[in-house]
Amino acid sequence: MKLIVGLGNPGAKYQKNRHNIGFMALDRIAADHGLSPWRARFQGEVAEGRLGGERVTLLKPGTFMNLSGQSVGEAMRYLKLEPADIVVLHDELDLAPGKLRSKLGGGHAGHNGLRSIHQHIGENYRRLRIGIGHPGHKDRVAGYVLSDFAKAEEALVEDMLRGISDGATDLASGDDARLMNAVAARVAPARNSGQKPPGAAPAKPAVEKPVPAKAPDAADTPPASLSERLRALGERFR
């Protein structure tokens, strides 16, 4: 049994915030892999089922970000799990959108959700750090994480979420290398596959048809010599 936790804040107001990327990832996994409907449990919402050969419980804490550990701790104790059986998906300021890193144990780096989890179960759990980018200055971080992704980022974020869902069985089994490959295949697919993207312009022919030569006009005619002009003038007055 694995407990897969996505971090975020509950409520429609926060639904598409950068801080809620963990919730977004779990929603995608649950929908794509036919897990049970979400229901209230462990001070949050859970969906249950199997990912590959692993039985899993997905958990979205409903305690708000800075109290996430209350929900995670309750679920861990009830399900009789160890911290190593838990993987937490959360937003990461130090990674650009489309980038992910896995990690086992370590500090919380100031992330309020991780800080709370540390207080309730310790630090020896797995994390999937999902890049959201950085606003450029620490004074702007609070407003940045509680705002939605920019329009220009939406397609990349969608690809990243699809990649995480593609690799959900690897996430559950702990095969982080295969998970990263699944995400990379969505975010940066191979370009030399021989397949043309939809709507691509047809290729130019190897040999183009010759363009007919333009008939010369007066401006293209070379000027007459002096003797020719004198002869023509003489003919005119004959």
PLY file of the C-alpha trace (Angstrom):
ply
format ascii 1.0
element vertex 238
property float x
property float y
property float z
element edge 237
property int vertex1
property int vertex2
end_header
0.00 0.00 0.00
1.20 3.47 -0.91
-0.19 6.81 0.24
0.22 9.41 -2.49
-0.38 12.94 -1.23
-0.92 16.04 -3.34
-0.52 19.40 -1.63
-2.74 22.42 -2.17
-5.47 24.55 -0.64
-9.13 23.46 -0.67
-11.87 25.46 -2.39
-12.64 26.85 -5.84
-10.78 30.08 -5.06
-7.44 28.24 -5.07
-8.22 25.50 -7.60
-5.87 26.63 -10.38
-3.20 28.32 -8.25
0.44 27.33 -8.73
0.42 26.21 -5.08
-2.23 23.61 -6.01
-0.21 21.71 -8.61
-0.17 18.68 -6.26
-3.98 18.60 -6.21
-4.04 18.96 -10.02
-1.70 16.01 -10.48
-3.78 13.73 -8.23
-7.01 14.72 -9.98
-5.47 13.76 -13.31
-4.16 10.42 -12.01
-7.50 9.49 -10.42
-9.44 10.31 -13.59
-7.05 8.61 -16.04
-6.57 5.41 -14.05
-10.16 4.72 -12.99
-9.70 5.15 -9.25
-12.70 5.46 -6.94
-14.66 8.73 -6.70
-13.27 11.24 -4.24
-14.77 11.04 -0.74
-14.20 12.81 2.57
-11.69 11.09 4.85
-8.60 11.88 6.96
-9.45 15.60 7.12
-9.34 15.73 3.36
-10.44 13.82 0.26
-9.28 10.38 -0.84
-9.52 8.24 -3.97
-8.52 4.58 -3.86
-7.60 1.82 -6.28
-4.59 0.23 -7.94
-1.76 1.65 -9.99
-0.13 -1.30 -11.70
0.53 -3.90 -9.03
0.37 -1.40 -6.15
-2.69 -0.64 -4.03
-2.84 3.11 -3.45
-4.72 5.80 -1.58
-4.56 9.29 -3.05
-4.99 12.07 -0.48
-5.73 15.77 -0.92
-5.54 17.35 2.57
-8.45 19.70 3.32
-6.64 21.44 6.19
-5.02 24.17 4.06
-1.37 24.05 3.12
0.24 25.00 6.41
-1.64 22.25 8.29
-1.19 19.47 5.72
0.64 17.28 8.22
-2.50 16.78 10.32
-4.25 15.03 7.43
-1.17 13.08 6.30
-0.35 11.92 9.83
-3.90 10.70 10.46
-3.94 8.76 7.17
-0.53 7.21 7.80
-1.48 5.98 11.27
-4.86 4.58 10.20
-3.41 2.76 7.19
-0.50 1.47 9.32
2.14 2.84 6.97
5.69 4.05 7.45
6.97 7.41 6.13
8.82 5.51 3.37
5.40 4.36 2.05
4.35 7.97 1.44
5.09 10.15 -1.57
4.16 13.84 -1.54
3.62 15.83 -4.75
4.20 19.56 -4.25
5.06 22.80 -6.02
8.74 23.74 -6.34
9.85 27.34 -6.85
13.41 26.37 -7.78
12.33 24.39 -10.85
10.86 25.84 -14.04
7.43 24.65 -15.23
7.84 21.32 -17.02
10.72 20.24 -14.74
10.44 17.64 -11.98
12.77 16.14 -9.42
12.29 13.26 -7.00
13.77 13.21 -3.54
13.79 11.00 -0.46
14.05 12.75 2.89
15.79 16.05 3.55
14.65 19.47 4.67
11.45 21.35 3.81
13.24 24.40 2.27
10.65 26.76 3.74
7.65 25.08 2.07
4.77 25.40 4.56
3.12 22.14 3.54
6.32 20.15 3.91
7.13 21.89 7.19
3.80 20.72 8.62
4.32 17.16 7.36
7.78 17.10 8.95
6.19 18.01 12.28
3.75 15.09 12.11
5.64 12.21 10.45
9.29 13.28 10.20
11.26 13.80 7.00
11.84 10.28 5.68
9.17 10.29 2.98
9.47 10.62 -0.81
8.68 13.85 -2.61
7.98 14.69 -6.22
8.97 18.32 -6.68
6.91 19.83 -9.50
8.34 23.01 -11.03
6.28 26.19 -11.02
9.11 28.71 -11.58
10.17 31.64 -9.41
8.86 35.23 -9.54
12.41 36.57 -9.29
12.32 38.09 -5.78
11.44 36.54 -2.43
9.05 39.39 -1.59
6.83 38.33 -4.49
6.68 34.62 -3.64
3.48 34.65 -1.52
1.39 36.35 -4.19
3.01 34.31 -6.95
2.21 30.85 -5.55
-1.37 31.92 -4.81
-1.96 33.07 -8.39
-2.86 31.00 -11.45
-0.38 29.90 -14.08
0.14 32.41 -16.89
-1.66 31.71 -20.19
1.71 31.09 -21.87
2.47 28.33 -19.33
-0.84 26.45 -19.50
0.02 24.10 -22.39
3.33 23.14 -20.78
1.68 22.53 -17.41
-0.98 20.38 -19.10
1.74 18.28 -20.78
3.53 17.92 -17.44
0.35 16.70 -15.70
-0.33 14.21 -18.49
3.24 12.95 -18.17
2.87 12.44 -14.42
-0.34 10.48 -15.07
1.38 8.41 -17.78
4.03 7.49 -15.21
1.66 7.00 -12.27
2.37 3.26 -11.99
6.09 4.09 -11.82
5.37 6.75 -9.20
3.60 4.13 -7.08
6.31 1.49 -7.55
9.14 3.92 -6.83
10.71 3.75 -10.30
11.55 7.45 -10.55
13.69 7.07 -13.68
10.76 5.66 -15.69
8.48 8.35 -14.26
10.84 11.08 -15.44
11.00 9.47 -18.89
7.20 9.47 -19.10
7.09 13.17 -18.26
9.88 13.99 -20.72
8.01 12.16 -23.50
5.09 14.56 -23.00
7.02 17.77 -22.33
9.77 17.27 -24.95
8.71 14.55 -27.42
11.23 13.21 -29.94
11.36 15.41 -33.04
12.66 12.88 -35.59
9.86 10.33 -35.31
8.86 10.72 -38.98
5.42 11.95 -37.97
4.19 15.34 -39.11
2.36 17.39 -36.48
-1.29 18.15 -37.25
-1.68 21.18 -39.52
1.92 21.12 -40.72
2.53 22.80 -44.10
3.31 20.42 -46.98
6.97 20.02 -47.80
8.35 21.93 -50.80
9.11 19.82 -53.89
12.74 18.88 -54.40
12.78 20.56 -57.84
10.71 23.66 -58.31
9.05 24.46 -61.63
10.96 27.08 -63.63
9.41 30.51 -63.70
8.75 31.74 -67.29
11.10 34.49 -68.38
9.55 37.95 -68.36
9.30 39.70 -71.70
11.60 42.72 -71.78
9.93 46.10 -71.62
11.23 49.48 -72.60
13.03 49.89 -69.32
14.92 46.61 -69.95
16.01 47.50 -73.57
19.64 48.68 -73.83
20.06 52.24 -75.17
20.74 52.62 -78.97
24.17 53.73 -80.21
24.76 57.34 -81.47
24.94 56.26 -85.16
21.66 54.40 -84.89
19.95 57.43 -83.36
21.27 59.73 -86.16
20.10 57.27 -88.84
16.64 57.12 -87.28
16.46 60.92 -87.13
17.41 61.15 -90.80
14.69 58.70 -91.81
12.18 60.79 -89.88
12.84 63.99 -91.88
13.38 62.36 -95.31
0 1
1 2
2 3
3 4
4 5
5 6
6 7
7 8
8 9
9 10
10 11
11 12
12 13
13 14
14 15
15 16
16 17
17 18
18 19
19 20
20 21
21 22
22 23
23 24
24 25
25 26
26 27
27 28
28 29
29 30
30 31
31 32
32 33
33 34
34 35
35 36
36 37
37 38
38 39
39 40
40 41
41 42
42 43
43 44
44 45
45 46
46 47
47 48
48 49
49 50
50 51
51 52
52 53
53 54
54 55
55 56
56 57
57 58
58 59
59 60
60 61
61 62
62 63
63 64
64 65
65 66
66 67
67 68
68 69
69 70
70 71
71 72
72 73
73 74
74 75
75 76
76 77
77 78
78 79
79 80
80 81
81 82
82 83
83 84
84 85
85 86
86 87
87 88
88 89
89 90
90 91
91 92
92 93
93 94
94 95
95 96
96 97
97 98
98 99
99 100
100 101
101 102
102 103
103 104
104 105
105 106
106 107
107 108
108 109
109 110
110 111
111 112
112 113
113 114
114 115
115 116
116 117
117 118
118 119
119 120
120 121
121 122
122 123
123 124
124 125
125 126
126 127
127 128
128 129
129 130
130 131
131 132
132 133
133 134
134 135
135 136
136 137
137 138
138 139
139 140
140 141
141 142
142 143
143 144
144 145
145 146
146 147
147 148
148 149
149 150
150 151
151 152
152 153
153 154
154 155
155 156
156 157
157 158
158 159
159 160
160 161
161 162
162 163
163 164
164 165
165 166
166 167
167 168
168 169
169 170
170 171
171 172
172 173
173 174
174 175
175 176
176 177
177 178
178 179
179 180
180 181
181 182
182 183
183 184
184 185
185 186
186 187
187 188
188 189
189 190
190 191
191 192
192 193
193 194
194 195
195 196
196 197
197 198
198 199
199 200
200 201
201 202
202 203
203 204
204 205
205 206
206 207
207 208
208 209
209 210
210 211
211 212
212 213
213 214
214 215
215 216
216 217
217 218
218 219
219 220
220 221
221 222
222 223
223 224
224 225
225 226
226 227
227 228
228 229
229 230
230 231
231 232
232 233
233 234
234 235
235 236
236 237
